[in-house]
Amino acid sequence: MAKDGSWFSPEHTLHDGRFHVTCAKYKQEESFDDYWAALDFLSRAASPRWRCPDEAGRWCLKPANSWDRKTRQEIETLIKQTDE
C-alpha cells in the first residue's frame, strides 16, 4: 500500500502490458509479464515501488509504506477483468 491508499494491482500494467517495479535501493526498474512474479519481487524488495497512473494519468513510481493482505481470489478476479 502507498500512503494515498493505492496498492499494487493487476490493473497497473503499462502500455506494453507489463508490470514495472523497482527497489529504491538498487534504482533499477524491472518489468514482468506476470503479476505474481512482480508481486514476489516487491515482497522481497527493501524499498518496493511500482508504476501506476496518478490523477492526471501520468505513470509514476509509488513507494510502498505498508502491506495490506488481499486474498488470492480477489487478485484472480482482477486479473480476469483486466484480461477481458
C-alpha beads as a LAMMPS data file, in Angstrom:
LAMMPS data file: protein, C-alpha beads

84 atoms
83 bonds

1 atom types
1 bond types

-500.0 500.0 xlo xhi
-500.0 500.0 ylo yhi
-500.0 500.0 zlo zhi

Masses

1 110.0

Atoms # bond

1 1 1 0.000 0.000 0.000
2 1 1 1.112 3.533 -0.726
3 1 1 0.398 6.456 1.602
4 1 1 -2.534 7.525 -0.574
5 1 1 -4.240 4.135 -0.084
6 1 1 -3.470 2.767 -3.548
7 1 1 -1.964 -0.695 -3.860
8 1 1 -0.059 -2.730 -6.431
9 1 1 -2.937 -4.049 -8.501
10 1 1 -3.157 -6.304 -11.582
11 1 1 -4.626 -3.241 -13.305
12 1 1 -1.231 -1.491 -13.201
13 1 1 0.242 -2.657 -16.489
14 1 1 1.831 -0.067 -18.723
15 1 1 1.044 0.271 -22.417
16 1 1 3.430 -2.634 -23.057
17 1 1 1.242 -4.936 -20.931
18 1 1 3.970 -5.439 -18.340
19 1 1 4.265 -4.650 -14.644
20 1 1 7.058 -2.190 -13.863
21 1 1 8.504 -2.399 -10.359
22 1 1 11.687 -1.319 -8.653
23 1 1 13.597 -1.365 -5.412
24 1 1 14.741 2.125 -4.478
25 1 1 17.943 0.674 -3.031
26 1 1 19.129 -0.594 -6.444
27 1 1 17.470 2.116 -8.551
28 1 1 16.926 -0.277 -11.430
29 1 1 13.452 -0.895 -12.771
30 1 1 12.388 -4.447 -13.533
31 1 1 9.453 -5.421 -15.718
32 1 1 7.405 -8.593 -15.560
33 1 1 4.743 -10.152 -17.758
34 1 1 3.317 -11.982 -14.764
35 1 1 1.634 -10.171 -11.856
36 1 1 2.652 -12.841 -9.339
37 1 1 6.330 -12.571 -10.313
38 1 1 6.191 -8.780 -9.945
39 1 1 4.472 -9.124 -6.559
40 1 1 7.137 -11.596 -5.438
41 1 1 9.826 -9.088 -6.421
42 1 1 8.076 -6.333 -4.457
43 1 1 7.618 -8.545 -1.406
44 1 1 11.385 -9.130 -1.250
45 1 1 12.441 -5.543 -2.052
46 1 1 13.823 -3.382 0.743
47 1 1 12.063 -0.278 -0.637
48 1 1 9.370 -1.543 -3.032
49 1 1 7.926 0.769 -5.677
50 1 1 5.634 0.221 -8.655
51 1 1 4.416 2.260 -11.598
52 1 1 0.784 3.320 -11.639
53 1 1 -1.151 6.281 -13.007
54 1 1 -1.608 9.449 -10.983
55 1 1 -4.708 11.657 -11.086
56 1 1 -3.551 13.198 -14.393
57 1 1 -2.941 9.791 -15.993
58 1 1 0.865 10.039 -15.834
59 1 1 2.686 6.846 -14.880
60 1 1 4.760 7.482 -11.776
61 1 1 6.525 5.368 -9.171
62 1 1 4.572 4.759 -5.974
63 1 1 6.545 3.817 -2.884
64 1 1 5.028 1.225 -0.577
65 1 1 4.765 2.144 3.068
66 1 1 2.728 -0.815 4.375
67 1 1 1.274 -4.165 3.392
68 1 1 -2.435 -4.975 3.190
69 1 1 -3.251 -8.611 2.625
70 1 1 -5.543 -9.436 -0.292
71 1 1 -6.945 -12.890 -0.936
72 1 1 -5.775 -14.793 -3.973
73 1 1 -9.421 -14.882 -5.110
74 1 1 -9.628 -11.054 -5.045
75 1 1 -6.483 -10.819 -7.152
76 1 1 -7.532 -13.562 -9.591
77 1 1 -10.849 -11.749 -10.145
78 1 1 -8.994 -8.532 -11.024
79 1 1 -6.631 -10.397 -13.345
80 1 1 -9.577 -11.913 -15.209
81 1 1 -11.196 -8.486 -15.533
82 1 1 -8.032 -6.922 -16.969
83 1 1 -7.637 -9.810 -19.446
84 1 1 -11.109 -9.207 -20.913

Bonds

1 1 1 2
2 1 2 3
3 1 3 4
4 1 4 5
5 1 5 6
6 1 6 7
7 1 7 8
8 1 8 9
9 1 9 10
10 1 10 11
11 1 11 12
12 1 12 13
13 1 13 14
14 1 14 15
15 1 15 16
16 1 16 17
17 1 17 18
18 1 18 19
19 1 19 20
20 1 20 21
21 1 21 22
22 1 22 23
23 1 23 24
24 1 24 25
25 1 25 26
26 1 26 27
27 1 27 28
28 1 28 29
29 1 29 30
30 1 30 31
31 1 31 32
32 1 32 33
33 1 33 34
34 1 34 35
35 1 35 36
36 1 36 37
37 1 37 38
38 1 38 39
39 1 39 40
40 1 40 41
41 1 41 42
42 1 42 43
43 1 43 44
44 1 44 45
45 1 45 46
46 1 46 47
47 1 47 48
48 1 48 49
49 1 49 50
50 1 50 51
51 1 51 52
52 1 52 53
53 1 53 54
54 1 54 55
55 1 55 56
56 1 56 57
57 1 57 58
58 1 58 59
59 1 59 60
60 1 60 61
61 1 61 62
62 1 62 63
63 1 63 64
64 1 64 65
65 1 65 66
66 1 66 67
67 1 67 68
68 1 68 69
69 1 69 70
70 1 70 71
71 1 71 72
72 1 72 73
73 1 73 74
74 1 74 75
75 1 75 76
76 1 76 77
77 1 77 78
78 1 78 79
79 1 79 80
80 1 80 81
81 1 81 82
82 1 82 83
83 1 83 84
